[in-house]
Amino acid sequence: MTFDGKFSDSLVVDQLDKLSVSFLVHDLEVRRGGCAGNISFGLGTLGIRPVLVGAVGEDFADYRSWLERHGVDCSHIHVSPTRHTARFVCTTDSTHAQIASFYPGAMSESREIELEPIVARVGEPAYVLIGPDDPEGMLRHTQECLQRGYRFVADPSQQLAFGDGDLIRQLIDGADILVTNEYETHVIEKKTGWTADDVYERVGLQVTTLGAHGVRIRGREQELLEVPAAKNVTAVEPTGVGDAFRAGFLAALGWELSLERAAQVGCVLAAYVVETVGPQEYSFTPAEFVARVRESYGDAAADDIAAHIG
């Protein structure tokens, strides 16, 4: 929502203990989101059929239909009988100050989900991506992946701000892939007390997104690889860009392409998101996507990816 005035005009500093204010907003935009939904949607647009696992409320029906139309398997989602789906509500004023609330709702029930029964029905996963969720749920799913030998991607994202060093260490140690942005990389090192080399020793690959500068990949057996961002990007709004990169990167790994190609696919998909308002408002044909890869990374990259997309 957008408020045309300034929040500060309605606040009396010495009366904040009696705060009761209301703002007349002139618009309301409701957009589908959430890291798991965004990543699954991106995988679906590239022709992968991801299995979405999480906890939602009974108000999820419309969102479920949208995701299923875009190739996402939603048949293993836990539906809470008592809580609504997690929701983020934000109002921005004319100075870009924001008042926001996050309702976790049904998300807190993700700790009740066990992965093995799902794997028994859908088959061995290429990867289990453990994104920001109920911390107890994230920890349970990480431990189950380690116990059962499922390859997993640690993507703690927003939970890094709230998790302590012990939780973060448990979510990362043993991951096949750790995905963060550059700021989150420093948060991990600060809270865990690990150096960059300590992190590299505990994960197979560390993939660090660098915004407009592309992506950096390094690991125990991987020399430093840097891939630039896609070319000719007109940035509009960044929400969901990191999720799109993850979707493209994992799709290309599923196609058994190289890490360089995976990063390129991720960067191109991220470009589509940053050029739209909302994390799932983009669309393209396979030919359009390949043309954009060709423009940014050359003929060889485009030819490799054209054989798989769609």
C-alpha positions, 0 to 999 in steps of 0.5 A, a space after each residue: 500500500 502507498 500513503 501519499 503523506 509522511 508517517 512522521 507528520 502523524 507521530 508525536 514523539 512524547 506520546 508514542 506510548 499512546 500511539 494510535 494512528 490510521 493512514 488513508 492509502 490510495 492503492 492496494 497491490 496484492 502479489 504472490 510471493 514467498 521464497 519457496 513459491 518464487 523459486 518453484 514458479 521460476 523452475 516451472 517456467 523453465 520446464 522443470 517440475 519442482 515439488 513444493 513443500 511447506 505449510 499453508 492455510 486454507 486460503 491458499 487455493 487461488 495461489 495453489 491453482 496459479 502455481 500448478 498452472 505454471 508447472 509446480 507440484 503442490 500435492 505435498 503441501 501441508 494445509 493448516 486447519 487453523 492458521 492463514 498462509 504467511 503474509 507480509 503487509 507493507 505501507 510506504 509513505 512519500 519519503 519511502 519510509 515503511 511500516 510493515 508486518 509479517 504474519 508467519 501463520 501456518 509457516 510455523 507448522 512446517 516443522 511437522 513435515 517429514 521429507 521421507 514419505 514425500 520422497 517415497 512418492 515422488 522419487 529421489 530428489 536432485 536437490 532439497 532446497 531449504 529456504 527461509 521458513 520456521 527455524 525449527 522446520 528448517 533445522 528438522 529438514 536439514 537434519 533429515 537431509 543429512 541423515 538420509 543422504 539427500 543432497 541439499 541447498 542451504 538458503 537461510 536468507 532472511 532467517 540469518 537476521 534472526 538466527 543465532 550462530 548455533 542455528 546458522 552453523 547447523 543449517 549450513 554445515 554439510 550443505 552441497 550448495 550454500 546460496 547467499 547474497 554478499 551481505 548475508 555472507 558477512 552475516 554468516 561469518 560474523 554470527 558463526 565465528 567462521 572465516 570464509 575458508 571455514 565456510 568453504 570447508 563445510 559446504 560443497 559450493 558457496 554461491 554468492 549473488 552480487 546484484 548488478 555485478 553477477 555471481 561468484 562461485 567457490 567451493 572445496 573442489 571448485 576454483 573461483 568462478 565469476 559470472 557477470 550479470 545479464 546485459 541490457 537490464 532495465 531495473 524496475 523493482 528487485 523483489 524476488 530477484 535472488 529467488 529467480 537466480 536460484 531457480 535458474 541455477 538449479 534448473 541448469 544443474 538439473 539439465 546437467 550443465 556446467 556451473 558457468 551455464 547454471 550461473 548464466 541461466 540464473 542471471 538471465 531469469 533474475 533479469 526478467 524479475 528485476 524488470 517487472 513489479 512483483 516476483 512472479 509477474 514475468 513471462 517469456 517463450 523458450 526462444 525469447 529466453 535463449 535469445 537473451 542468453 545469446 545476447 549476454 553470454 554468446 552463441 555457445 551458451 545459448 546453444 547449450 541452454 536451447 537444448 533443454 529449456 521448455 
